[in-house]
Amino acid sequence: MIIASAAVVRFVAALVLLYAAAQKLVAPRLFRPTLHALRIPGVGAVTILVPLAEIGAAVGLVSFPHAMPTPVLVTGLGVSFAVVAAVAMRRGERIRCACYGEAGDAVLGVRQIAALPVWVGVALVGFLAPVGATSGVRYTAALGLVTAVAVIVAKLVPLARENHSYMQSRETP
C-alpha cells in the first residue's frame, strides 16, 4: 500500500510538472512578462531553463526517484516558486502567475509559498519511499503521452466550446 501511495504522489506531481512545462514551452509569451515583472535577469534563458527543470524533475520522479538529483530538483523548483512569490508579495506587486500558461490566471503569492511543503514532501516521498516496480524509464513514455493528451484537451476544449457557441449564434434567426 505504501508503494502504491508513493507512486501515486510521484506520478501526480510529475504530471503537474510536465503540464506546467508544456504550457510554458507552448506559450512562452505568457511566461516572459512574469519574469520581466519579477526583474529576473536573462529572461530568454530562464524561459527555457525553468520548463527544462520541470521536465527533468518529472522524469526523475517517474524514472529515478531515488537518484539524488531528483529530490534536489523538485525541492529547488518548490523553493524557487516560493521565493518569487515572496518577492512579489514583499514588493506589494500583483504579478500574474504563469505556472500553467493560459490555464492559470492566479497572482503570485500565498499559494506558491503554501505549496513549498508539498514540493518538499513530494521530493521526500520519491526519495525515501520504496518504489518496487513503480519506477523506470518505461513509465516516462506513458507519462509523456498522458501529459500530451492533457495539454491537447486543455487547448481544444475551449476552442470547441467557442466554436459551438458561434455555430449556435449563427443558427438562431
C-alpha positions as CSV (number, residue, x, y, z in Angstrom):
1,M,0.0,0.0,0.0
2,I,2.9,2.4,0.8
3,I,4.5,1.7,-2.6
4,A,1.2,2.4,-4.4
5,S,0.5,5.6,-2.5
6,A,4.1,6.8,-3.1
7,A,3.8,6.0,-6.8
8,V,0.5,8.0,-7.0
9,V,2.2,11.0,-5.3
10,R,5.1,10.8,-7.7
11,F,3.1,10.4,-10.8
12,V,0.6,13.1,-10.0
13,A,3.4,15.6,-9.2
14,A,5.2,14.5,-12.4
15,L,2.1,15.1,-14.4
16,V,1.7,18.6,-12.8
17,L,5.3,19.5,-13.6
18,L,5.1,18.2,-17.2
19,Y,1.8,20.1,-17.8
20,A,3.3,23.3,-16.4
21,A,6.5,22.8,-18.6
22,A,4.4,22.1,-21.7
23,Q,2.3,25.3,-21.1
24,K,5.5,27.4,-20.7
25,L,7.1,25.9,-23.8
26,V,3.9,26.2,-25.9
27,A,3.2,29.8,-25.0
28,P,6.4,31.4,-23.7
29,R,4.8,34.8,-24.4
30,L,2.7,34.3,-21.3
31,F,5.7,33.3,-19.1
32,R,8.1,36.1,-20.2
33,P,6.0,39.0,-18.7
34,T,6.0,37.3,-15.3
35,L,9.8,37.0,-15.4
36,H,10.2,40.6,-16.5
37,A,7.8,41.8,-13.7
38,L,10.0,39.9,-11.2
39,R,13.1,41.6,-12.7
40,I,14.7,38.2,-13.4
41,P,18.0,38.6,-15.4
42,G,18.4,36.5,-18.5
43,V,14.7,36.2,-19.3
44,G,15.4,34.4,-22.6
45,A,17.4,31.7,-20.9
46,V,15.1,31.4,-17.9
47,T,12.1,31.0,-20.2
48,I,13.7,27.7,-21.4
49,L,15.6,26.6,-18.3
50,V,12.5,26.6,-16.0
51,P,10.4,24.2,-18.2
52,L,13.5,22.0,-18.8
53,A,14.0,21.8,-15.0
54,E,10.3,20.9,-14.6
55,I,10.7,18.2,-17.3
56,G,13.8,16.9,-15.6
57,A,12.1,16.8,-12.2
58,A,9.1,15.0,-13.7
59,V,11.2,12.4,-15.5
60,G,13.3,11.9,-12.3
61,L,10.1,11.4,-10.1
62,V,8.9,8.7,-12.5
63,S,12.1,7.0,-13.6
64,F,14.8,7.7,-11.0
65,P,13.1,8.8,-7.7
66,H,16.0,7.6,-5.5
67,A,18.7,9.4,-7.5
68,M,19.9,12.4,-5.6
69,P,19.3,14.9,-8.4
70,T,15.6,14.2,-8.4
71,P,14.7,15.4,-4.8
72,V,17.2,18.3,-5.2
73,L,15.5,19.4,-8.4
74,V,11.9,19.0,-7.1
75,T,12.8,20.9,-3.9
76,G,14.7,23.5,-5.8
77,L,11.7,24.2,-8.0
78,G,9.4,24.5,-5.0
79,V,11.8,26.9,-3.3
80,S,12.2,29.0,-6.4
81,F,8.4,29.2,-6.8
82,A,8.0,30.2,-3.2
83,V,10.8,32.8,-3.3
84,V,9.4,34.6,-6.4
85,A,6.0,34.7,-4.7
86,A,7.6,36.1,-1.6
87,V,9.4,38.7,-3.7
88,A,6.2,39.7,-5.4
89,M,4.4,40.0,-2.0
90,R,7.3,41.9,-0.4
91,R,7.2,44.4,-3.2
92,G,3.4,44.7,-3.0
93,E,3.1,43.9,-6.7
94,R,0.4,41.8,-8.3
95,I,2.3,39.6,-10.7
96,R,0.5,37.1,-12.8
97,C,1.5,33.5,-12.1
98,A,2.5,31.9,-15.3
99,C,2.7,28.4,-13.8
100,Y,0.2,26.9,-16.1
101,G,0.2,29.2,-19.1
102,E,-3.3,30.2,-20.3
103,A,-4.8,27.7,-17.9
104,G,-4.0,29.8,-14.9
105,D,-4.8,33.3,-14.0
106,A,-3.7,33.5,-10.4
107,V,-1.3,36.0,-8.9
108,L,2.0,35.1,-7.3
109,G,1.6,34.9,-3.6
110,V,0.5,32.7,-0.8
111,R,-0.4,29.7,-3.0
112,Q,3.2,29.2,-4.1
113,I,4.5,29.7,-0.6
114,A,2.0,27.2,0.8
115,A,2.9,24.7,-1.8
116,L,6.6,24.6,-0.7
117,P,6.0,22.0,2.0
118,V,4.1,19.9,-0.6
119,W,7.0,20.0,-3.1
120,V,9.4,19.1,-0.3
121,G,7.0,16.3,0.7
122,V,6.9,15.0,-2.9
123,A,10.7,15.1,-3.0
124,L,11.0,13.1,0.2
125,V,8.3,10.6,-0.8
126,G,10.1,10.0,-4.1
127,F,13.5,9.7,-2.4
128,L,12.6,7.7,0.7
129,A,9.6,5.5,-0.1
130,P,10.2,2.1,-1.6
131,V,9.4,2.1,-5.3
132,G,9.1,-1.6,-6.0
133,A,8.2,-2.0,-9.7
134,T,6.7,1.5,-9.9
135,S,9.7,3.3,-11.4
136,G,11.7,3.1,-14.5
137,V,12.2,4.6,-17.9
138,R,9.2,2.7,-19.3
139,Y,6.8,4.9,-17.2
140,T,8.3,8.1,-18.7
141,A,6.8,7.5,-22.1
142,A,3.4,6.7,-20.6
143,L,3.5,9.9,-18.5
144,G,4.6,11.9,-21.6
145,L,1.6,10.5,-23.5
146,V,-0.8,11.4,-20.7
147,T,0.6,14.9,-20.5
148,A,0.4,15.4,-24.2
149,V,-3.2,14.4,-24.2
150,A,-3.9,16.7,-21.2
151,V,-2.3,19.6,-23.0
152,I,-4.2,18.9,-26.2
153,V,-7.5,18.6,-24.4
154,A,-6.8,21.8,-22.4
155,K,-6.2,23.7,-25.6
156,L,-9.0,22.1,-27.7
157,V,-11.9,22.1,-25.2
158,P,-12.1,26.0,-25.0
159,L,-11.9,26.2,-28.8
160,A,-14.6,23.6,-29.2
161,R,-16.9,25.5,-26.8
162,E,-16.2,28.8,-28.6
163,N,-17.0,27.2,-31.9
164,H,-20.1,25.6,-30.6
165,S,-21.3,28.9,-29.2
166,Y,-20.5,30.6,-32.6
167,M,-22.4,27.9,-34.5
168,Q,-25.4,28.3,-32.2
169,S,-25.5,32.0,-32.7
170,R,-25.5,31.5,-36.5
171,E,-28.5,29.2,-36.3
172,T,-30.6,31.5,-34.2
173,P,-32.9,33.6,-36.5
